[in-house]
Amino acid sequence: MPNYVLTVTCAAARGIVAAISGYLAEAGCNIRDSSQFDDMLTQRFFMRVSFASEEGRDLEALKEGFGTVAAAFGMDWAIHPEDQKMKVVLMVSRFGHCLNDLLYRWRIGALPIDIVAVISNHMDYQKLVVNHDIPFHCIKVTKENKPEAEAQQMRIVRETGAELIVLARYMQVLSDEMCQEMSGRIINIHHSFLPSFKGANPYKQAYERGVKLIGATSHYVTADLDEGPIIEQDIVRITHAQSPEDYVSLGRDVEASVLARAIHAHIHRRVFVNGNKTVVFPASPGSFASERMG
């Protein structure tokens, strides 16, 4: 019995839920999980439906049939097999905590993705990546070669069929062109001290100011640096008795956890961009994202 996920975005209107559920019932499908949100401010409607095709209709038949419903409401929609793993390219520089965490979660099956490549502007993690039987690409980036370097990166993305790029502490600013081409398909992670503490050592600055909360933010990448629609955030409380080294260690933990949860939400198609923010539907009980893994 094949299982699918339907995602819908459109202008808010009466009868959308009835039309969707009615079509699925007529098509011999059983709804297993459903989430919806009607944004009163933007007048936009968002819905995610997980369903089983009890009569065994294939994907193309379901898409063809749903097209009529979608056209009536001007929907932006998609239907995907629920067990289809999303192809992902990871990008990293010299901080490896997020990369190591993602590789571990991927290896144990907690993060069901297909890592098709790891791209770095340094050689630090070549052995680690290759030992996981994942292609590693070192592409040096300078002011002079930035357009050529990004062209190489995008060639890898296209050739592998990657649907998502994850910046696992990749310390290079992406061009506006790359951000636009991969809009809604690049996820970044950073500490939440911005804009207060910028520069190479924000945790030391935070320690010197007696900050009591360390946080991390994961968001979609846009041309506005670190200002894309937020997917996931978290914090950890600290005390006066902890050292600058403790700040860094706790910061790395929360960054890794937040990034993994953001990726998990995206690959399960629970995230919808809504202007400058997102709609993130909750995970089913017992799933990865409902746990506080750190």
C-alpha positions as CSV (number, residue, x, y, z in Angstrom):
1,M,0.0,0.0,0.0
2,P,1.9,3.1,-1.2
3,N,2.0,6.2,1.1
4,Y,2.3,9.7,-0.2
5,V,2.6,13.3,1.1
6,L,0.5,16.1,-0.4
7,T,1.5,19.7,0.2
8,V,-0.7,22.6,-0.8
9,T,-0.3,26.4,-0.7
10,C,-2.9,28.8,-2.1
11,A,-5.0,31.8,-1.4
12,A,-7.4,31.2,1.5
13,A,-10.9,30.3,0.4
14,R,-13.9,28.3,1.6
15,G,-14.0,24.6,0.7
16,I,-10.4,23.8,0.2
17,V,-10.2,21.1,2.8
18,A,-13.4,19.6,1.7
19,A,-12.2,19.5,-1.9
20,I,-8.9,17.8,-1.0
21,S,-10.4,15.2,1.3
22,G,-13.2,14.6,-1.1
23,Y,-10.8,13.9,-3.9
24,L,-8.6,11.6,-1.8
25,A,-11.7,9.6,-0.7
26,E,-12.9,9.2,-4.3
27,A,-9.4,8.1,-5.3
28,G,-9.5,5.3,-2.8
29,C,-7.0,6.9,-0.4
30,N,-7.1,7.0,3.4
31,I,-5.8,10.1,5.2
32,R,-3.3,9.1,7.9
33,D,-2.2,12.6,9.1
34,S,-3.3,16.1,8.2
35,S,-2.2,19.6,9.2
36,Q,-3.5,23.0,8.0
37,F,-3.1,26.7,8.7
38,D,-5.0,29.6,7.4
39,D,-3.0,32.8,7.8
40,M,-5.4,35.6,8.5
41,L,-2.8,38.3,7.8
42,T,-1.4,37.1,4.5
43,Q,-4.7,35.4,3.4
44,R,-2.7,32.3,2.5
45,F,-3.6,28.7,3.2
46,F,-1.2,25.9,3.9
47,M,-1.8,22.2,4.2
48,R,0.2,18.9,4.5
49,V,-1.6,15.6,4.1
50,S,-0.1,12.1,4.6
51,F,-2.2,9.5,3.0
52,A,-2.2,5.8,1.9
53,S,-3.4,4.8,-1.6
54,E,-5.5,1.7,-0.5
55,E,-6.5,0.9,-4.1
56,G,-2.8,1.1,-5.2
57,R,-3.1,4.1,-7.5
58,D,0.4,5.2,-8.7
59,L,1.9,8.7,-8.3
60,E,1.2,9.9,-11.9
61,A,-2.5,8.8,-11.7
62,L,-2.9,10.7,-8.4
63,K,-1.3,13.8,-9.8
64,E,-3.4,13.8,-12.9
65,G,-6.6,13.4,-10.9
66,F,-5.6,16.1,-8.4
67,G,-4.8,18.6,-11.1
68,T,-8.5,19.5,-11.5
69,V,-8.9,20.3,-7.8
70,A,-5.7,22.3,-7.8
71,A,-6.7,24.4,-10.8
72,A,-10.0,25.3,-9.1
73,F,-8.2,27.0,-6.2
74,G,-4.9,28.1,-7.9
75,M,-2.9,25.8,-5.7
76,D,0.9,25.5,-5.6
77,W,1.0,21.8,-4.8
78,A,3.1,18.6,-5.0
79,I,2.7,14.9,-4.2
80,H,5.7,12.9,-3.1
81,P,6.2,9.3,-2.1
82,E,6.5,9.3,1.7
83,D,9.5,7.0,1.8
84,Q,11.5,8.9,-0.9
85,K,14.8,10.1,0.5
86,M,15.7,13.6,-0.4
87,K,19.1,14.1,-2.1
88,V,21.2,16.5,0.0
89,V,24.6,18.3,-0.5
90,L,26.4,19.3,2.7
91,M,28.8,22.2,2.7
92,V,31.3,22.8,5.5
93,S,34.5,24.8,6.3
94,R,36.6,24.2,9.4
95,F,34.0,23.8,12.2
96,G,33.1,20.1,12.0
97,H,30.5,19.7,14.8
98,C,27.4,20.0,12.6
99,L,28.9,17.8,9.9
100,N,29.9,15.1,12.4
101,D,26.4,15.2,14.0
102,L,24.6,15.0,10.6
103,L,26.8,12.1,9.5
104,Y,26.0,10.2,12.7
105,R,22.3,10.8,12.5
106,W,22.3,9.8,8.8
107,R,24.3,6.6,9.6
108,I,21.9,5.4,12.3
109,G,18.8,6.3,10.3
110,A,17.6,9.1,12.5
111,L,17.9,11.5,9.5
112,P,16.6,9.7,6.4
113,I,18.4,11.6,3.6
114,D,20.6,10.6,0.7
115,I,23.9,12.6,1.1
116,V,25.1,12.8,-2.4
117,A,28.2,15.0,-1.8
118,V,30.1,17.1,0.7
119,I,31.7,20.3,-0.5
120,S,34.3,22.2,1.5
121,N,36.7,25.0,0.9
122,H,39.3,23.1,3.0
123,M,40.6,19.6,3.2
124,D,40.1,19.1,6.9
125,Y,37.2,16.6,6.6
126,Q,38.1,14.7,3.4
127,K,39.1,11.5,5.3
128,L,36.0,11.6,7.5
129,V,33.7,12.0,4.5
130,V,35.4,9.5,2.2
131,N,35.3,6.9,5.1
132,H,31.5,7.2,4.9
133,D,31.6,6.4,1.2
134,I,30.4,9.9,0.3
135,P,32.0,11.9,-2.5
136,F,34.1,14.8,-1.2
137,H,34.8,17.9,-3.2
138,C,37.4,20.6,-2.1
139,I,36.6,23.9,-3.9
140,K,38.8,26.8,-2.8
141,V,37.0,30.1,-2.7
142,T,38.7,33.5,-3.0
143,K,37.4,36.9,-4.0
144,E,39.0,36.4,-7.4
145,N,37.5,33.0,-8.2
146,K,34.2,33.2,-6.4
147,P,32.0,33.0,-9.5
148,E,34.0,30.0,-10.9
149,A,33.9,28.3,-7.5
150,E,30.1,28.7,-7.2
151,A,29.7,27.4,-10.8
152,Q,31.6,24.3,-9.7
153,Q,29.4,23.9,-6.6
154,M,26.2,24.2,-8.7
155,R,27.4,21.8,-11.2
156,I,27.8,19.2,-8.5
157,V,24.3,20.0,-7.2
158,R,22.8,19.6,-10.7
159,E,24.8,16.4,-11.6
160,T,23.8,14.7,-8.3
161,G,20.2,15.8,-8.6
162,A,20.4,17.3,-5.1
163,E,17.2,19.0,-3.9
164,L,18.7,20.6,-0.8
165,I,22.0,22.3,0.2
166,V,22.8,22.3,3.9
167,L,25.4,24.9,5.1
168,A,26.8,22.9,8.1
169,R,29.0,25.8,9.3
170,Y,30.1,26.8,5.8
171,M,31.9,30.1,6.3
172,Q,31.5,31.7,2.9
173,V,28.8,34.1,1.8
174,L,26.8,32.8,-1.1
175,S,26.1,35.0,-4.1
176,D,22.6,36.5,-4.8
177,E,22.4,34.4,-8.0
178,M,23.0,31.1,-6.1
179,C,20.5,32.1,-3.4
180,Q,17.9,32.9,-6.0
181,E,18.4,29.7,-8.0
182,M,18.2,27.6,-4.9
183,S,15.5,29.6,-3.1
184,G,13.9,27.7,-0.4
185,R,16.4,24.9,-0.8
186,I,19.4,26.1,1.2
187,I,19.4,25.7,5.0
188,N,22.0,27.5,7.2
189,I,22.8,27.4,10.9
190,H,24.3,30.1,13.1
191,H,24.5,31.2,16.7
192,S,21.8,33.5,17.9
193,F,24.1,36.2,19.2
194,L,23.7,38.2,16.0
195,P,23.7,41.2,15.6
196,S,25.1,41.9,19.1
197,F,28.3,39.8,18.9
198,K,29.9,39.6,15.5
199,G,33.3,38.5,14.3
200,A,35.5,35.5,14.8
201,N,34.9,34.8,18.5
202,P,31.3,35.6,19.4
203,Y,31.2,33.2,22.4
204,K,34.1,34.9,24.0
205,Q,32.3,38.3,23.6
206,A,29.2,36.7,25.1
207,Y,31.1,35.4,28.0
208,E,32.7,38.8,28.7
209,R,29.2,40.4,28.7
210,G,27.7,37.8,31.0
211,V,25.2,36.4,28.6
212,K,22.8,33.9,30.3
213,L,21.3,32.2,27.2
214,I,23.1,30.6,24.2
215,G,20.9,29.9,21.2
216,A,21.0,28.8,17.6
217,T,18.9,29.6,14.5
218,S,18.4,27.6,11.4
219,H,16.9,29.3,8.4
220,Y,16.6,29.3,4.6
221,V,19.3,31.3,2.9
222,T,18.4,34.4,1.0
223,A,20.4,37.3,-0.4
224,D,20.0,39.1,2.9
225,L,22.8,37.6,5.0
226,D,21.4,35.6,8.0
227,E,18.0,37.0,7.6
228,G,16.1,34.3,5.7
229,P,12.9,32.7,6.9
230,I,13.5,30.9,10.2
231,I,12.8,27.2,10.4
232,E,14.0,26.2,13.9
233,Q,15.5,27.8,17.0
234,D,16.6,26.7,20.5
235,I,18.4,27.9,23.6
236,V,20.4,26.6,26.5
237,R,20.8,28.4,29.8
238,I,24.2,29.0,31.3
239,T,25.5,30.4,34.6
240,H,28.2,32.7,35.9
241,A,30.2,29.7,36.9
242,Q,30.8,28.5,33.3
243,S,33.9,29.3,31.3
244,P,34.3,30.6,27.7
245,E,35.1,27.0,26.7
246,D,31.8,25.9,28.2
247,Y,30.0,28.5,26.1
248,V,31.6,27.2,22.9
249,S,30.8,23.5,23.8
250,L,27.2,24.3,24.7
251,G,26.9,26.5,21.6
252,R,28.1,23.7,19.3
253,D,25.6,21.2,20.8
254,V,22.6,23.5,20.3
255,E,23.7,24.4,16.8
256,A,24.0,20.8,15.8
257,S,20.6,19.9,17.3
258,V,18.8,22.8,15.8
259,L,20.2,22.2,12.3
260,A,19.3,18.5,12.4
261,R,15.7,19.4,13.4
262,A,15.4,22.0,10.7
263,I,16.6,19.5,8.0
264,H,14.2,16.8,9.4
265,A,11.3,19.2,9.1
266,H,12.3,20.2,5.5
267,I,12.8,16.7,4.2
268,H,9.4,15.6,5.5
269,R,7.9,18.6,3.7
270,R,6.6,20.1,6.9
271,V,8.0,23.6,6.2
272,F,6.2,26.2,4.0
273,V,7.7,29.6,3.3
274,N,5.2,32.4,4.1
275,G,6.7,35.7,3.1
276,N,9.6,36.4,5.4
277,K,8.7,33.7,7.8
278,T,7.7,30.0,7.7
279,V,4.8,27.7,8.6
280,V,6.2,24.6,10.2
281,F,3.8,21.8,10.9
282,P,4.5,19.5,13.9
283,A,5.9,16.1,13.4
284,S,3.9,13.0,14.2
285,P,4.2,11.7,17.8
286,G,7.3,9.6,18.3
287,S,9.2,11.0,15.4
288,F,12.7,12.4,15.5
289,A,11.6,16.1,15.6
290,S,9.3,15.5,18.6
291,E,12.3,14.4,20.7
292,R,14.8,16.7,22.3
293,M,17.9,15.2,20.8
294,G,21.1,17.1,21.4
